[in-house]
Amino acid sequence: KLTLLDAELKKVTQRVNLFEKVIIPQTHEHIRRIRIALGDRMTAAVARAKMAKEKLEAEEQESPPEDASA
């Protein structure tokens, strides 16, 4: 029984080390990369929105509103 417990303890220890030293750090790195990518996309979306707004404002200034009473 002691030999079986020792073998199982070794397996569990290896799995714990795998998670602590490999899987969890990789996951943290993946999360960091995803956050950076999402931040970049949000920044680009804001920039596109500002450009579209400026374009609309420029078009409105170029063509004055037509008089509806005429």
CYANA upper distance limits for C-alpha pairs under 8 A (distance plus 0.5 A):
  1 LYS  CA      5 LEU  CA      6.69
  2 LEU  CA      6 ASP  CA      6.57
  3 THR  CA      7 ALA  CA      6.72
  4 LEU  CA      8 GLU  CA      6.69
  5 LEU  CA      9 LEU  CA      6.47
  6 ASP  CA     10 LYS  CA      6.70
  7 ALA  CA     11 LYS  CA      6.92
  8 GLU  CA     12 VAL  CA      6.67
  9 LEU  CA     13 THR  CA      6.48
 10 LYS  CA     14 GLN  CA      6.67
 11 LYS  CA     15 ARG  CA      6.76
 12 VAL  CA     16 VAL  CA      6.61
 13 THR  CA     17 ASN  CA      6.60
 14 GLN  CA     18 LEU  CA      6.57
 15 ARG  CA     19 PHE  CA      6.79
 16 VAL  CA     20 GLU  CA      6.54
 17 ASN  CA     21 LYS  CA      6.13
 17 ASN  CA     22 VAL  CA      8.16
 18 LEU  CA     22 VAL  CA      5.81
 18 LEU  CA     23 ILE  CA      6.88
 19 PHE  CA     23 ILE  CA      5.19
 19 PHE  CA     24 ILE  CA      6.14
 20 GLU  CA     24 ILE  CA      6.22
 20 GLU  CA     25 PRO  CA      7.88
 21 LYS  CA     25 PRO  CA      7.05
 22 VAL  CA     26 GLN  CA      6.66
 23 ILE  CA     27 THR  CA      6.63
 24 ILE  CA     28 HIS  CA      6.73
 25 PRO  CA     29 GLU  CA      6.77
 26 GLN  CA     30 HIS  CA      6.69
 27 THR  CA     31 ILE  CA      6.63
 28 HIS  CA     32 ARG  CA      6.68
 29 GLU  CA     33 ARG  CA      6.76
 30 HIS  CA     34 ILE  CA      6.67
 31 ILE  CA     35 ARG  CA      6.66
 32 ARG  CA     36 ILE  CA      6.80
 33 ARG  CA     37 ALA  CA      6.68
 34 ILE  CA     38 LEU  CA      6.58
 35 ARG  CA     39 GLY  CA      6.55
 36 ILE  CA     40 ASP  CA      6.65
 37 ALA  CA     41 ARG  CA      6.71
 38 LEU  CA     42 MET  CA      6.65
 39 GLY  CA     43 THR  CA      6.67
 40 ASP  CA     44 ALA  CA      6.66
 41 ARG  CA     45 ALA  CA      6.58
 42 MET  CA     46 VAL  CA      6.73
 43 THR  CA     47 ALA  CA      6.72
 44 ALA  CA     48 ARG  CA      6.63
 45 ALA  CA     49 ALA  CA      6.63
 46 VAL  CA     50 LYS  CA      6.69
 47 ALA  CA     51 MET  CA      6.70
 48 ARG  CA     52 ALA  CA      6.61
 49 ALA  CA     53 LYS  CA      6.61
 50 LYS  CA     54 GLU  CA      6.64
 51 MET  CA     55 LYS  CA      6.63
 52 ALA  CA     56 LEU  CA      6.69
 53 LYS  CA     57 GLU  CA      6.64
 54 GLU  CA     58 ALA  CA      6.57
 55 LYS  CA     59 GLU  CA      6.70
 56 LEU  CA     60 GLU  CA      6.68
 57 GLU  CA     61 GLN  CA      6.76
 58 ALA  CA     62 GLU  CA      6.75
 59 GLU  CA     63 SER  CA      6.87
 60 GLU  CA     64 PRO  CA      7.03
 60 GLU  CA     65 PRO  CA      8.20
